[in-house]
Amino acid sequence: MKCNTKGLYILILISGLYLYGQNNSIPTIAVLNLENQDLSIGEAAVMTEILRDELLKTQAYKIVEKQRLNEVMAEIGFQQMGFTSEGVLRLGKILNVDKIFLGTLGEIQKVRFLTVRIVDVETGEVIASATEKGFTVQHAELAVTRVVYKLQGLPPPGGISPPWLKEISSERTKYLIGFTGWNAGNILDFHAKSAFKNGPAGSGIPIWEGTAPEIESKASFPNFGLRLGYQRESLGADFEISLLSHRTPAQMVFADIKGHQYIPEIDNYYAVSVDELDFPDNFLRVYSLGFGGNFYFHSSFGTVRPYAGFGVSLLMNMVKSDYPGPGNFGIGIEGENLNSTSLGWEFHIPIGLQVNISSTKFLYFEFRIAQNLFDYISGDVFQEEEDKFTLQTFQFLIGFGRIFK
Amino acid sequence: MATNKILTMVILVSLHPVFSQSTSSNTTSTDTLTRQKAFSLIIKNTLINQAYLSTYFFMAGNSFQGRALSLGKSPTEATIQWVSASVVGLGLSYFTTKTLSQEYEDILSSGDRNEISNEPRYYQYIYTGGSIANITDFKAESMTAGSDGNPLWIATTPKVKTSLSFPSLGYGFGVSGKRLVREFETSLVSHYTVEQDVSYDAIPIPIGTIALPDRFFLINSLTMGVNVNYWLPEIGVKPYIGLGGRMLINSIQSQYPGPGDLTQSKGDLELDSITLNWGFHASVGVRSTLSNKRFLYAEFRPLRHYFDYESGKATGKEKDQFTFEIFEFRLGMGFYYN
């Protein structure tokens, strides 16, 4: 028991000596007020206090009391000397400290910077420095903590992406794009049927019906449009107004029209069957004014931002012709010229690039596959018909964008 | 039909003083009024005024138009009489609302001065505009049943051409927040059918045609509804997109009994129908600020109004329904209260 007690005393003594030695090896430091650049003096003073507090928490330093520091600084006229290396070294020696912490808190183009460096009083060398930037007032304490960790060579809390960087990247950017472009496309799945459904074929069945799998068409003029929207870290959405116009060139169209034609003069029907249509030039002229939205994913590679997504638009469709309608033309019926306005839909898949040319301007390039759905009434009097088709276009768009901050 | 009209008017006239009293008593206490509460009071008063004045004059306009047609005056002259009465009603309703807005400002000036925020902004607006419109999916069915219990006949026509009697007019008031705008709107929309041959598909009769004379139908609607708009990013002007729904008081008048009977009446109004229905729309527009108190706006609006009424006489009585598809372009001006 006695032996054990003696052993315990020795252990305590050794531990005490070790701890004493440890305590003695803790360097004494002075933390100077952060130099203020374009920010308020109060803000710099508060940040200095936070820095002192964070350094104390590490238990790696003994800090000279602020009042003593101020007295010595006043005594040697430190303010007049400024933050020169001579002044810092003299101050350090008078205070009898090992290291001096000094730094700057400033702002450049609304971005905050905090830089802290450690000067060895013995050698006059800067032995460590660390910087944080882009933090907000709400994250001031964390910014100081991160600086202190970096000065000690430790990984800072929050890793390489502190919360303020996430907030910046998730901020919405507003933009406006004006675009134009050319497109190639065709009319697909043309379907026409008589609006009258009580003929020889039976009740509820159109008296004639016709289809054409494909009708060649060309852009009448370049598409135009405006896009206005928001962009976040990896998602974007915008509102779009666009105008697209196509016309059919002269062509032979394969069609399949079958049924009956009503002859009012004799109040009777006769059978019709057409398998080819000889469309004159500009037989159909179609216009789509679209109001819709785009949703896309994007990522950033330097100044280039590729994206892909999808879009939907509500269309005000106009279809014009010097003939009453495609079905009427097919079975040789004359009537009032077609001039129809109707609602339709557009679905498209945009794939593109935005190339920044300055902080507020960018160029816009897009390839877009679009399907405009048309559904309207054509024909005249006894020969009114319901037409439907899809205008499928492959659009190459180029535009200019402006970012609003 | 006329009984319904009178009944509606009597109910509205009776309700007006009741509501007015109940709301005006609230406005006397200004101690705890906030901007929002004050505006709620204004909305209540305005709604009552709009419902009362607009409806009253709309109906009066219909009576004038009907009387003019009965007296053998031209449909154009009859329409002018309708327009005059309806515009007077709309104008009175608008100016009453404007007076109420002055009351609102007075309430605010005596209310809580701690409310320094300018959001949301309350405003009033007026607009006019043109439109392209067509009757689509017209369906008429006989109200007389056949031996099998089904209507004696059913006729449909896909499209009937119409033209604008006069530019659409309207006014409303709204609350504009950071993201959303909510508006209550009253408007007048008036069209007529142009001279045309309309063919129809009928059961059991086969295809037929009607040569409709000019202004066969005079179609007027008083609409009251709600718009909800979403602000898009501001770019000097404030663009928005929106949706809306509305209750319609639809009036159809004609010198003819109905599409199924083209016997023109020389000394009487043969079709005079007022029915309630509904409609909806999408909208896209921009608002431009003129000053702290005023703004201009331009809007494109595709609308669908539904009609459902009875026409014809005796065994020729029929039930008609159609959709009125309208593409409206409007220009308006707004006035902020705060």
Interface residues (C-beta under 8 A of the other chain):
Chain A: K174 Y175 L176 A195 F196 K197 N198 G199 S203 I207 L228 G229 Y230 F239 I241 Y262 P264 D267 F291 L314 M316 T341 S342 L343 I377 D380 V381 F382 Q383 E384 E386 F404
Chain B: I132 N134 T136 T156 T157 P158 K159 D197 V198 S199 D201 A202 I203 P204 P206 I207 T209 L232 P233 E234 I235 P239 I241 A282 V284 F300 P302 E325 F327
